[in-house]
Amino acid sequence: MLDFTLTPEQLLLQKSAREFALKEILPLAWFYDEANEMPMHIINKASALGLMNGDMPKKYGGLGYGSIEGAIVTEEIAAACSGLATSVFINSLGYAPLVLSDNEVLKQKYLPKISKDNKRICYATSEPTMGSDVAGMMCQAKEDGDAYILNGIKYWITNGGIADYMTVFATVDPKLQHQGICAFLIERDWKGVSSGRHIPKYGQRASNTVGLHFKDVRVPKENVIAKPGEGFVLAMKAFARSRPMIGAFAVGVARSAMDYAIHYAKSRRAFGHHLQSYEAIQFKIAEMYQKVETSRLLVLKSAWETDHGIDPTLNASISKFYCTEAANEVANAALQIAGGYGYTKMYPFEKLLRDVRLLMIYEGTSEVQRIIVSGFALGVYQPIMPPIEDLPMLRSETGGKDFEKEMSGKTAWRCKMCGHIHYGNEPPDECPYCFFPGSAFKKVWPRA
């Protein structure tokens, strides 16, 4: 049974998130984009309203929301400012590896602090020399008695400059690639932990993004989230859980771009008529609406899989690269509708286009998502249709219209090379089209 209706509780959550986005975030979005700063009071308000850490399990003080609720909240906040939405959402990604781990002692120690005491946590896999290539990390952890000594740099870390805690992935030996990766929970005030300046970015400028430096940081073994060899799988599980949310970011941005474009098309006149009366504009609006709706469905499908314990990796990747690319197209088309005004900073379109561009890069580029999906399609997926060489593409030799009458008692052979169908008790000695020998023919009728 399929049911796309949101529950009363989900509708109430959507209303709360939408009101917060419109009243608290939207008026500040351009100010802090220009300032290249993150307004901490907005993050604190979001936390106080239960719009952060919603998917934290109830046993650790969280609200126990599922991924669908997360997607609902993320879309609404991203519609106002995807940069601030990223900083609101990143806590969930930061503690996801801990939630997914088997270290119950560590969960009991840190998760309640995050959920109840407004502690912030970031997620650190990327480095200056690698992003999507998680297995290529160089940040190194060496075992030393009852601890690990951590040395290295992490980069592109959202909320890294304000986080109280850090989920850090490292390797015991870079040569081991996947098999060497482990993960730790690090506290900011530990000796040897430092963060760099806020990285100036093209878009999402109100989201805090920094590098992290670890110099001889002593990490007690009780703070191991994943042992060496287990870190890569854990990182991928966390990404599979979070990628539907990246799709939700895209839906929010695309929806806003479409809304602004609709407002503009209804009010702007050109050549004696409102823009909305021109077919070219109508087609653009229709395509925008189609992409927003399609994207939301993809997000909800992958979020639903997560909530039902189904591995969401495939559909999370599909939603990630489809939704983010569709949002980029929608934002670009919206700017085009607004013409010269759309290109100015006095209108909202240029910021939306700058902000949305990042979504095709972080948490696995569009190219990486295509590798994941193509790997499934070519290696796991089982086609429903028979192989082409087995396909009985039967046609009448006389122009007849009664299949049963004409094909009864006939034997058909298909050339594996060019597809020619030969009728007869035996295959021909040679294909009359491609000249391959009779051994190239395969019997396709009657069916075995």
N, C-alpha and C positions, 0 to 999 in steps of 0.2 A: 504494500500500500504506500502510495506517495502522498505527502501532505506538505505543502509549502507555506502553510499558515503559521505565523509566529504565535506563540502562546501569550496569554495576557501578561505574564511576568516579563517575557522578552519584549513585548511592546512597551511596557512601562520602563524597562531598561533603555530601550531605544529613545524614548521620550526624554529621559533624564540626560542621556549622553548628548542628544541633539540640543537641548536647552543649554547645557554647559558649553558646548561647542560654539553656539551662536552668541551667547551672552558673555562668556569669559574669554574664549580664545580668539574668535574672529576679529574683535576690535583691536587686538594687540598684535595680530599676525604680521602685518607689514612693518610695524614699529620695530619689532624684535628681529625681523628679517634684515632690515636696514642696519640695526645695531650689531648684528652678528653675535647675538647673545641669547641665552636661554633663560626665560623668566621662571625662576625657581618657585615663585608663589603659585604659578599655574600648575606645576607638577604636584605641589603640596595640596592644592585644592582638589585636583583629580583624585589623589590618594584618599583624601578625607571623604569624598563622595562615593568611594567604592568603584571608581572607574579605572583604577590600577589594581594589579594583583588579583583580578577577578577569578582567574583560573587556579589560584592557589587552593589546594585541597582543604576542606573544612577542618580536618584533624590538626592542621597547623595554623589555624586561625583565619584561613581564607574564606572566600564566598563559595568556592566549589563550582564556579561557572564552567560551562563547557566551551568548546571552540566556537560554536555558533554564537553564543553570547559575546565571545571575544571579537568575532567578526562584526557583529552589530555595533558594538562600542567603537571599534577601530574605524569603521566606515564613517561614522558620524563625526568623530574628532578629526580625522584626516580631511574631511570635507571643509573644515575651517582652516586647518594648517597641517599638512602632512609632516612638516618638520617637528612640530611640537607633539604630534601624534606618535612619531617615532620614539621620542624621549619618554612619552607616557607608556608606550607598549614595551619598551626594551626590558623593563623589569621582568616581564613574563618570560622572555627569552633567556635572561640572565639566570633565573632560578630553575628553568626547565631541566637542565642536565641533573641538578640536584634532585628534583622531584622524580626524574626517571631512573635515578641511581638506586643502588641497594644499600647505601650508607644511611641507615635509619638514625644513628646517633647524630650525624651531621645535620640531617633534616630537622631533628628535634631542637638542635642548638640554634640554627640560623633562620629557618623558614618562619617561625613565629615572630622573630624580630623584624623581618621584612614585612610581614602582613600587619602586625600590630603597632610597630614603632616607626613606621615610615622610613625604614632603611632601604637604600637603593643598591641595586646590584647590576653589573654590566656583564657582557658576554664577550670573551676575547679569544678569537681564533686567528683573525687576519694579522698579517705582518707587513712590513714595508716591501718585502720582496714576493709576497704571495697573498692572494685573496681567496678566490674560489678553489685553489689547489691546496686544500687543507692538509693533505698528506705531505706537502712540501715545506711544512713549518720548520723553523730553525731554533725557536725558543727552547732552551734545553733544561731538563730537570735531571739532576744526578742524585742517586740514592746516597744518603749519608746517615747511617745508623737508624734512628727513629724518625728521620725526616728526609725531605728532598731539598736540594739547593737549586733554586730557580734563577736562571740568567737568560736575558733576552729582551726583545722588544715586541710589543703588539701595536697594531696601527688600525686606524679607522674605527676606533672603539666608541660607540654611542654611549653617552653618559659616563664615559671613562673618567672625566674630570670631576664628577660630582658623586660617583658611586662610593658607597661605604664598603661594599664587598665586590669581588670580581671572580667570575668563573673563568679560569685561565686554562687553555689547552697548551700542552708542551710535549716535547718528545725526549725520550731517554737517549735516542740516537737518530739523527736525521737520516742516516743510511737505511734505517729500518722502514722508513715511510709510514704506511698505515699501522704497522705492527709496533711501532715505537711510541705511539701517541697515548698520553695520559691526561688527566684533568684534575684541577685543584680548586678549592675555594680559598681565596686570598682576602685578607683584610687590608684596607687602605693604609692603616697606620703602622703596619709592620715595617721593620727596618729594611731599607733597600727598595721599597715600592715608591715610584713617583710617576706623575703624569705630565704630559707636555702641554703646550699652548693649544687653544681651540683651533682646529684646522680650518682655514678659510675655504669655503666651498661655493660652487656654482649655484646650488639650491639647498633647500632644507637648512638654511643658515641659522635658524633659531634652535636647532638640535645640537646639543653639545657633542662634539666629535674630537677625540684626542688620540695621541699615542701613549702607551704605557711602557715604563722602563722597569725592569726587574734586575737588580744587581745583588747577587748573593743573598737572595731572599730565602730564609729558612722556613720551609713549610712542613709542619708536623704531619705524620702519616695519617693521623685521624682526619685531616682535611683533604684526603684524597677522594675525589668523586669517582674517578675511573682509573684503574690500574693500567700500567703500560700494556698496550695491545688492545685495550677496551675503549680508549678515548675516541677513536675515529668513529666507531659505530654509535657511540653516545652522541657525538656532535651531529651526526647525520639524523639521528632520531629527533634531536632537538630542532634541527632545521625543518624536518618533515612536519613537525608540530607547529612551527611558526610560519611556514611559507603561506598557508591560507590567509594569515593576517596581512602579509605583503600584498596579496591580491585584494584584501579589503581596503588597504591604503589606496590602492589604485582605483577601486570603485568610488571611494569618497572623493578623490581628486577629479576623476572623470565626471562624476555627477555634478560637482560644483561648476566645472568648466561648461558643461551642458546647460546648467541653470542660467549662468551668466550669458551664454550665447543666446538662449531663448529670450531672456529679458531684452537683450540688445536687438535681436531680430524683430521683436514686437514693437519696439519704440523708435528705431532708426529708420529714416526714410531716405530713399535714393531713387532717382528717376521718377519721382512723383508717387511712389508707393512705399509701403513698409517693406523691409527686407523679407519678412516672413511670407510675403505674397509671391516671391520668386521661387520657381521650382528648384533652382540650384541650391538655395538656402534650405528649402524644405528637405531635400535629399540629404544634406549634411546633418540636419537635426535628426532625421530618421536614423541615419547610421550611428550617430552619437547615442541615441536612445537604445538602439539594438545592442551596441557594445556595452553599455552600462548594465543592461538587464542580463545579457549573456554572461558577463563577468561576475555579476553577483551570484548567479546560479552555480558557476564553477567554484566560487569561494565556498558557498554553502555546502556543496557536495563534498569537498575535501574536508571541511570542518565537521560535517556529519560523520564522515568516516572516522575521524579522530575521536569523536565523542562515543562512537560505537565500537571502539577497540579494533578497527580495521586499519591496516597499514596505509596511511594516506600519502606515501611517498610519491606515487605516480600522479595522482590527481592534484596533489599539492604543487608538483612541478608544472603540470598543465596549467593550473590556475595562475601560478606565479608568472610564467612567461606570456600567457595569453592576456591576462588582465593588465599587466604593466605595459605591454606594448599597445594594447587597445586604449589605455588611458593616455598614453603619449599621443596617439593619433587623435583622440577626442580633444585633448588640450590644444593641439596644433590646429585642428579644424576650427575650434572655438576662436582662437586668436585670428585666424583667417577671416572669419565672419566679421569680426570687429575691425578688420583692416588696420589702418594706421594707428587708430586709438588702441587696438589690441597690442601693438608693439611698444606702447609707452608704459611708463611706470605708474601712470595715473589710473590705469585700468588693471583688473586683477589677473588678466590672462598670462602675462609674461612670468609672474611668480609661479603660477600653477604649472607652466611648462618647465620652468627651472626645477621646481620641486619634484615633479613626476619623473624626471629623467633618471634620478638616482635609483628608482625602483627596479629598473632593468639591470642594475649592477649588483646591489648588495644582497647578501644571503644567497649567493649563487647567481651568476649572470644568466641572461636569457640563453646564451650558448650552452652553459652547463645544464640548464633545464632540458634543452633539446637533446643533449647527450643521454640524460636519464630516460627521457621518453622514448627516444629512438632505440636505446638499449632494451627497453621493455618490449617495444613493438617488434623488434627483430630477433629477440632472444627468448622471450617468455610468452608473448601473445600467441595464441593458436588461432589462425585464420579459420573462418567458417566456410568459406568457399574452397572448393578443391583446387589443387595445383593446376596451372594452366595446361600442362601436358596431359592431364586427365579430363579436361573439359570436353564434354560431348557436344560440340557446336554443330549440331546436325541440321542439315538443310535439304530441301527437296531437290532431287535431280531432274524432276520433270515439271516443276512448278505446281505440284499438287498441294492440297490444303488439308488432307486428312493424315495426321501424323501417324496414328496407329496403323492405318492401312499401308502406308508407304514404308514405315520402318520395321514392320513385323518381319522377323526372319532375317533381317539385314545385319551384317557385321561392319562396323566402322573402325577405321584406324586413323590416328592423328600423328602427323609428323611433329616430332619434338622440337624441330628447329623452326620451321616456318608456319606450322599450324594447319597445313592442308589436311582435309578429311578425305580419306580414300574408302570407298565402299567395296567390299569383296571378302571372300573367305580368307584370303591371305593379303598381307601388305604388298604394295608394288615393289618391284625390284629397285626402283629409283623414284624419288619424288619428282614430279613433273615441274615443280616450281623452284626448289632450291637444290635439286640434284643429289641430295643426301641419299644414302642407300636404304634399303628396306629395313635394316636394323634400327633406323632412327624412328620407325613408326611404333606406336603403342596402341593397343586395342582399347577403345573407349566406349564401344557399344556392341552388344548389350552389356549392361553393367555387370560386374563380377558378382 
